[in-house]
């Protein structure tokens, strides 16, 4: 299981991982398994871990005063999950993160992540690459939310993340796109 993480880090860094670096990484991460619908993080708790998804699917969402869920992020194998603000700042999270499928993770605390960042060059390079990609993805998501029609948002999702459509139910996809399930159903029928 650690080999999957080491391979991922290697693919997102230019510096090779030394044997010592690999040992430090293995020692810093802890394995965790979640049952379907089990929480990884609940609103109001501090996000104490950054989690690498080995297997499974998660969703990150808020719930409004009317009980409606607003999904801000999905995660699948080879993705990271956490409430980044809560993890970095040590503040209570506004999000819930739970497993949609049985999920296996490798988790690291902020303290251990900072240690790895300062001692393993590949971790620093991977972090910088992921931050760069994350900033671009966030910018695209904001643009999509404020500038694209519901149909354009759906078609963009089909092109960029078709696996989400296979892993998550229609009502969650609709929530992620910021539209009603009925609107999504109509768009799907029209686009066939």
Secondary structure as UniProt FT lines:
FT   HELIX           2..11
FT   HELIX           19..28
FT   STRAND          30..34
FT   TURN            36..37
FT   STRAND          39..41
FT   TURN            43..44
FT   STRAND          49..55
FT   STRAND          57..63
FT   TURN            65..66
FT   STRAND          69..76
FT   TURN            77..78
FT   STRAND          80..81
FT   HELIX           84..89
FT   STRAND          96..99
FT   STRAND          103..109
FT   HELIX           110..119
FT   HELIX           121..147
FT   HELIX           150..160
FT   HELIX           162..167
FT   HELIX           170..177
FT   HELIX           181..190
//
